[in-house]
Amino acid sequence: MTDRALVVVRAGALTTVQDEGRPGHAHLGVPRSGALDAPAAALVNRLVGNRPGAAVLETTLNGCALRPRSAVTVAVGGAPCPVAVDGRPVAWGAPVRVPAGALLDVGAAVAGVRSYVAVRGGVAVEPVLGSRSTDLLSGLGPAPLTDGAVLPLGRPAGVPARVDVAPQPRPPAELLLRVTLGPRDDWFGPAALRALTSRTYRVSAASNRIGLRTDGPALDRARAGELPSEGMVLGAVQVPPDGRPVVFLADHPTTGGYPVIAVVRDADLPAAAQAVPGTPVRFVTAGRR
């Protein structure tokens, strides 16, 4: 039994292992996966001295609780939340030393959706296709955390950052998504295109790592019938039969048969990962494919 490990005391609503994902395997039907808020994951890795691609924990809404078998340095970022060690409040967004056997409690998000927990040395579960990421759609990678699970840790390779707290973007009060129209915007008439780019939608509670679903005006098609399945990309805005746009996130399917009216710019997707249900969403046209 190694002492370089974390014991999961409270798994939370959905806590998964994530790194930079496994891009480049779409032709095999394997999604990209990886941390939804990639800048937040990269920052907490820098804070504890990890390389950028080290695996972290991604929590959802209500955090998690962990007990290290040996002393570790951790950092929590992403969605702001209370952090405590053996009941004593400690810093969020900065390196924190956790003694062996102490309880690290990552509390519920006070804003946003997903917090990220980096441990110096990284979470060292077995990689699959070059990544340690949990993929909820395909089932690749480690299963979502459960109470009592034990996570091995890698050996430290860097020095923790010397900061009191690292600035991080606030979760969005309004989600602004810049889109490039196409490739299937011709399946929709002028009224639907105007609705997409002028009306306000809201983040649906049915959103997950696969896609950000929206509530709002239905987009009516100008063409009947269905498309043959075709390749899907990160950020694709697919319109299912109910007419409400869905923005594909990291665990999205690699193919789909519903028309893609637009594609969101990559730079806007981290904010989508932190948009709570009910957040207003506006799609802004940035060009045409």
Steps between C-alpha positions, in 0.01 A plus 500: 500500500654830390485808721482724190122480472173675576207327667160631387290570810218684320478468124245777447234521229746433217876511543719372219868478412587735213809616313543658156294222342559266209458705179579338166291184538168618357549269200482213750180636655686621811405847631756758604400512870728688744430779750204714393658813648849436364653834616388431859650151492827634358518770766460266799767277348738797479422594859619161632796473260355237265554485127203634298364158405495349849166345598279693744158445654198678353213537749139591418300741719553348847873420506660197665705395804837325485749356748866471388708212634807723502547877522411669170475846348167577336330792328130551431376731224230537237162559666555689828426283802595467869804281565590355841763269648374309807225760534736799483440740208791528257561693181315444174711577192837452672730210596404336831691239699283209619656271765485122473162373617339844512161557334500736203143620450417676174161657559206588280555759229381846605504603133552297185478123462840328490792528739842348430727330753866459410738295715874536465615202289162466327238228520677194358220269391575280199481696171278384214595611147750740653262669744381449857173681433163354591274499192135477601378427146733217395585371847874526437731593785437460873144484628359807680618505861315300764531510879792287613685505167879534515681718247875451448716813475805563285836617624547878536691650208486874566484767769167647620437862406578769757171689494239604755216460250483474121243716312238296315201602283165517675232260376284680244189693600418492128657250259609666177584244231659622177403271214594441141188405302495168317557245376122426496353847552334457159262254669346799680313803370575870566260511796683215678840659436375832637361324807829324567703820491253751646296316764613397848518134600566354844718212614284191555528284812539204260850621402799273570854428381363385164316818416366828628127487434294814471145610569355768275357565155474192281684524168276378219659319210454616143570150365327171568665161546812399690870522436721192474728485806802725461798604709448724802753741648550660841272804526256386231152650551271215406125548467298188596133454403373717789682798343701596814873539428749268670868601526727196486759484778797272567316165520290563187430221247733494204215468248140619487205532267340825616604818316777718646393860458824652632823431690607681819851641522728288719589801718137530618455138609667519845235752609232257378641243744426736791154625395241388755148400390295810428797709384403718199671391177550718192642378171691768309589453134874520432491385136398217271669169426 
